[in-house]
Amino acid sequence: MTDSVTESVTDSAPESTTETAAAGTAARRFRPRLSFAPLRSRGYRLLFAAELVSVFGDAFHAVALPFLVYQLGGGGRELGLLVAGYGVCRLATTPLGGILSDRIGPWRVMLISDLSRVVFTAGIVAAAVADNPSVPVIAVLVAGTGLGAGLFQPAAYAITPRLLPADQLQAGNGLHSTASFTAGMIGPGVAGLVVAALSPAVAFGVDAATFAVSAVCLAMIGGVARGTVPPPPPPPPVDDDGPQPGRAGPDGGAPPSDAPPVGFWRLLRESALLRTVLLVTAAANLTVGGMVRIGLPSLSNGELAAGAGGLGGLLAAFTAGSLVGGLFSAGLAGLPRRGATAMVAGMTLGLAIAAVPFAGYLGAVVALVVAGLASTVTNVLVITTMQQSTAPHLLGRVMSAIVFAALSLFPLSTVAAGLVVDRYGSTAVFLASGATLLAAFAFGLSRRELRQR
C-alpha cells in the first residue's frame, strides 16, 4: 500500500472468486468468543491497571473543576475558558505524543505524561488551599494537565502491540475500552461524593494520586515495551490492497535491507488506507461532540422533559452500551473483513442516533445503548486494523493522527450544534449527526482498502 502504482492497480482490480470463497469460508468458521487472554500478560495487566486508574482519576478532575472555579468566585465564562484551554493544550500535544513515541518509545512518553500530570495536579491542590487562590493560576495548571493528557493516548495505542501477540491485540483493545468506560461510569459518582463531603481540593488530590499510581504501574512494565526501537517486524504479507503501510518495497514486496524507512508524510501520501481512516474519523466526529454536549442536554430538558436526572440516565445509557461494546469487541478476534464490520457498526451508530428524538425517553435510552455499543465496536476494530497495518517505527505518529482527527473538530462541533439548537431545535442536531455518521461510514464501506481489511 506504500507504492502508489500498486495501489492504483489493486484498487481497480475486481475481487477474485478465490478471495470471495476464502472470505466466505473464514466467515463460516468464525465464532465470537470473549477472550481474557491478554490479561495473562504481565505487561498488559500493568498497562490495563495504569489506564483504569488514570481514567478513574480523570473523573475527579472533570467534577471538581467547576466547583473549584465557583468557590473562587468565578462563573461560567471563567469555567469555559479553563475547559477550552485544557482542550487546546491537549490537542496541541497529541501530534507530539506520536512523534515522541516513535523517537524515544511510547513507554517513556506515558511516564512523562503521568509524572507531569502529578506535578500540575498537585499544583492545583496547593493553589486551591492557598490563602489567596487565583483563577489565572488554576488556569495555567489546568492547561498543564491538558499538555500531559495529549501525550498519553497516542503512546498508549502504540505500546499495546509491543505487549501482546497479534492474535490477542483486538481482545486487548476491547478490554481496554471496557475498563475505560467502567472507570468513566463509576468515577463521576465517587468524585461528586468527595467534592460534596470534603472539597474540590481533596478531589484534585485524589486525581494526583491516581496519576502517581498509574506511573508506578507503568514503571513496573519491563522487557521490549521499554525500548526506543521496537523489534524488527516479520516480512509483511502482500494482498490485493498492497503491502502493509510503511513496510513495502517498490516492487510490492518486503523492503530491501538498505532502503531508508518510509516516513509519515510519505505514508500519508501513498497509503489510501490511512487517508480513508483519517477522513472517516474526522467526518464522523464532525457532529458527535456537539450532539452529546449540546443536543442531548437540550433534548432532555426540552422535548423529553426529563431534566438533569434524565440527562444523567441518557449519558449513562450511552456509557453502558460502550462498556458492553468493549466486551463484545474483545470477542471478535479473528473476525474476517474487520474493516467492513467496523463501517457497518458505524452506520448502525448513525441510525441509532437519528432515532433518539423520536422514541420517547425509554426509547432514547435503548437507542443510546445501541449507539454506545456500535461506537465502541467501530473504534476498537479500526484501531486494531491500523495497529496491525502500520510499521512499528510509524505507529506512534499514525495513532496520534487518528486521535487528532477525532478531537480537532470538537470545538466547531459544539459551536455549530448550539447554533442549530437555537434556530431549529435539538431534533435537527440528532438528524444531522445521524446523517453525517451514515455518510461517513458508508464512504468508508465503499473504499476497498478499508472494506477488505
Residue pairs with C-beta under 8 A, 6 or more apart in sequence:
1 7
1 241
1 242
1 243
1 244
1 245
1 248
1 270
1 271
1 272
1 273
1 389
1 449
2 242
2 243
2 245
2 246
2 247
2 248
2 262
2 266
2 267
2 270
2 271
3 242
3 243
3 248
3 249
3 250
3 252
3 270
4 269
4 270
6 242
6 243
6 248
6 252
7 241
7 242
7 270
7 271
7 272
7 449
10 240
10 241
10 242
10 448
11 241
11 272
11 448
11 449
13 240
15 240
19 240
23 336
23 337
26 336
27 336
27 337
30 334
30 335
30 336
32 328
32 331
32 332
33 331
33 333
34 327
34 330
34 331
35 168
35 171
35 330
35 331
35 333
36 171
36 175
36 330
37 168
37 171
38 44
38 48
38 164
38 168
38 171
38 172
38 175
39 45
39 48
39 175
41 163
41 164
41 168
43 162
43 163
43 221
43 222
43 223
43 225
44 160
44 163
44 164
44 172
46 217
46 218
46 220
46 221
47 156
47 159
47 160
47 163
47 176
47 217
47 218
47 221
48 175
48 176
48 179
49 214
49 217
50 110
50 114
50 213
50 214
50 215
50 217
50 218
51 156
51 176
51 179
51 180
51 214
52 179
52 180
52 182
52 183
53 183
53 210
53 213
53 214
53 217
54 114
54 152
54 210
54 211
54 214
55 179
55 180
55 183
55 184
55 187
56 183
56 186
56 187
56 190
56 210
57 187
57 206
57 207
57 208
57 209
57 210
57 211
57 214
58 184
58 187
58 207
59 183
59 184
59 186
59 187
59 188
59 190
59 191
60 187
60 190
60 191
60 194
60 203
60 204
60 206
60 207
60 210
61 121
61 145
61 204
61 207
62 188
62 191
63 188
63 191
63 192
63 195
63 203
64 191
64 194
64 195
64 200
64 203
64 204
64 207
65 79
65 82
65 83
65 142
65 200
66 79
67 195
67 200
68 124
68 128
68 138
68 200
68 201
68 204
69 75
69 78
69 79
69 82
69 135
69 138
70 79
71 128
71 200
72 133
72 134
72 135
72 138
73 135
74 135
78 135
78 139
81 139
82 135
82 138
82 139
82 142
84 411
85 139
85 142
85 143
85 146
86 142
86 143
86 145
86 146
86 149
87 146
87 407
87 410
87 411
88 143
88 146
89 143
89 144
89 146
89 147
89 150
90 146
90 147
90 149
90 150
90 407
91 150
91 404
91 407
91 408
92 147
92 150
93 146
93 147
93 148
93 149
93 150
93 151
94 150
94 151
94 153
94 154
94 400
94 403
94 404
94 407
95 397
95 400
95 401
95 404
96 150
96 151
96 400
97 109
97 113
97 150
97 151
97 152
97 153
97 154
97 155
97 396
97 400
98 154
98 155
98 158
98 396
98 397
98 398
98 399
98 400
98 401
98 403
99 396
99 397
99 400
100 108
100 109
100 112
100 151
100 155
100 396
101 109
101 154
101 155
101 158
101 159
101 395
101 396
101 397
101 399
101 400
102 158
102 393
102 394
102 395
102 396
102 397
103 228
104 228
105 226
105 227
105 228
105 229
106 154
106 155
106 156
106 158
106 159
106 162
106 225
106 396
107 155
107 159
107 218
107 221
107 225
107 226
107 227
108 226
108 228
109 151
109 152
109 154
109 155
109 396
110 151
110 152
110 155
110 156
110 159
110 218
111 215
111 218
111 219
112 148
112 151
113 148
113 149
113 151
113 152
113 155
114 148
114 152
114 211
114 212
114 214
114 215
114 218
115 211
115 215
116 144
116 147
116 148
116 151
117 144
117 145
117 148
117 149
117 208
117 211
118 208
118 211
118 212
118 215
119 144
120 141
120 142
120 144
120 145
120 148
121 141
121 145
121 204
121 207
121 208
121 211
122 205
122 208
123 141
123 144
124 138
124 141
124 142
124 145
124 201
124 204
124 208
125 201
125 204
125 205
125 208
127 133
127 134
127 137
127 138
127 141
128 138
128 199
128 200
128 201
128 204
129 201
153 399
153 403
154 396
154 397
154 399
154 400
154 403
155 396
157 383
157 387
157 395
157 399
157 402
157 403
158 395
158 396
158 399
159 225
160 169
160 172
160 173
160 176
160 387
161 169
161 387
161 388
161 392
161 395
162 224
162 225
162 227
162 230
163 172
163 221
163 225
164 172
166 388
167 333
167 334
168 333
169 384
169 387
169 388
170 329
170 330
170 332
170 333
170 335
170 338
170 380
170 381
170 384
171 330
171 331
171 333
172 330
173 329
173 330
173 380
173 383
173 384
173 387
174 326
174 327
174 328
174 329
174 330
174 331
174 332
174 376
174 380
175 326
175 327
175 330
176 326
177 322
177 325
177 326
177 329
177 376
177 379
177 380
178 323
178 326
178 327
178 330
179 326
180 326
181 319
181 322
181 323
181 326
181 376
182 323
184 319
185 316
185 319
185 320
185 323
191 203
191 206
194 202
194 203
194 206
195 202
195 203
224 230
224 231
229 393
230 392
230 393
230 395
231 392
233 247
233 391
233 392
235 253
235 254
236 243
236 244
236 247
236 248
236 254
237 243
237 244
238 248
238 252
238 253
239 452
240 448
240 452
241 272
241 273
241 448
241 449
241 452
241 453
242 248
242 252
243 249
243 252
243 253
243 254
244 388
244 389
244 390
244 391
245 262
245 267
245 271
245 273
245 274
245 389
245 390
245 391
245 394
245 398
246 261
246 262
246 267
246 271
246 390
246 391
246 393
246 394
247 254
247 255
247 262
247 391
248 254
248 255
249 255
249 256
249 259
255 262
261 391
261 393
261 394
262 270
262 391
262 394
263 394
264 394
264 397
264 398
264 401
267 274
267 394
267 398
268 274
268 275
268 401
272 447
272 449
273 386
273 389
273 449
273 450
273 453
274 386
274 390
274 398
274 401
276 444
276 447
276 449
276 450
277 382
277 385
277 386
277 402
277 444
277 450
278 401
278 402
278 405
279 440
279 443
280 343
280 346
280 440
280 441
280 443
280 444
280 450
281 382
281 402
281 405
281 406
282 405
282 406
282 408
282 409
283 436
283 439
283 440
283 443
284 346
284 436
284 437
284 440
284 441
285 405
285 406
285 407
285 409
285 410
285 413
286 409
286 412
286 413
286 436
286 440
287 413
287 416
287 417
287 429
287 432
287 433
287 436
287 437
288 353
288 413
288 433
288 437
289 409
289 410
289 413
289 414
289 417
290 413
290 414
290 415
290 416
290 417
290 418
290 420
290 429
290 433
291 353
291 413
291 417
291 429
291 430
291 433
292 315
292 318
293 414
293 417
294 414
294 417
294 418
294 421
294 429
295 417
295 421
295 426
295 429
295 430
295 433
296 311
296 314
296 315
296 426
297 311
298 421
298 425
298 426
298 429
299 356
299 357
299 364
299 426
299 427
299 430
300 306
300 307
300 308
300 310
300 311
300 314
301 307
301 308
301 311
302 425
302 426
303 357
303 425
303 426
303 427
304 310
304 360
304 361
304 364
306 313
306 314
306 361
310 361
313 361
313 365
314 364
314 365
314 368
317 364
317 365
317 366
317 368
317 369
317 372
318 368
318 369
318 371
318 372
318 375
319 372
320 369
320 372
321 368
321 369
321 370
321 371
321 372
321 373
321 374
321 375
321 376
322 372
322 373
322 375
322 376
323 372
323 376
324 369
324 372
324 373
325 372
325 373
325 374
325 375
325 376
325 377
325 380
326 376
326 380
328 373
328 376
328 377
329 376
329 377
329 380
329 381
330 380
332 338
332 341
332 377
332 381
335 341
335 381
337 451
337 452
337 453
338 381
338 384
338 385
338 453
339 381
339 382
339 385
339 444
339 450
339 451
339 452
339 453
340 445
340 450
340 451
340 452
340 453
341 377
341 381
342 377
342 378
342 381
342 382
342 385
342 444
343 378
343 441
343 442
343 444
343 445
343 450
343 451
344 441
344 445
345 374
345 375
345 377
345 378
345 381
346 374
346 375
346 378
346 437
346 440
346 441
346 444
347 437
347 438
347 441
347 442
347 445
348 370
348 374
349 371
349 374
349 375
349 378
349 437
349 441
350 433
350 434
350 435
350 436
350 437
350 438
350 441
351 434
351 438
352 367
352 368
352 370
352 371
352 374
352 434
353 367
353 371
353 430
353 433
353 434
353 437
354 430
354 431
354 433
354 434
354 435
354 438
355 363
355 367
355 434
356 363
356 364
356 367
356 368
356 371
356 430
357 364
357 426
357 427
357 430
357 431
358 427
359 366
359 367
378 441
382 402
383 399
383 402
385 450
385 453
386 398
386 399
386 402
387 395
387 399
389 453
390 398
417 429
420 428
420 429
420 432
421 428
421 429
444 450
444 451
445 451
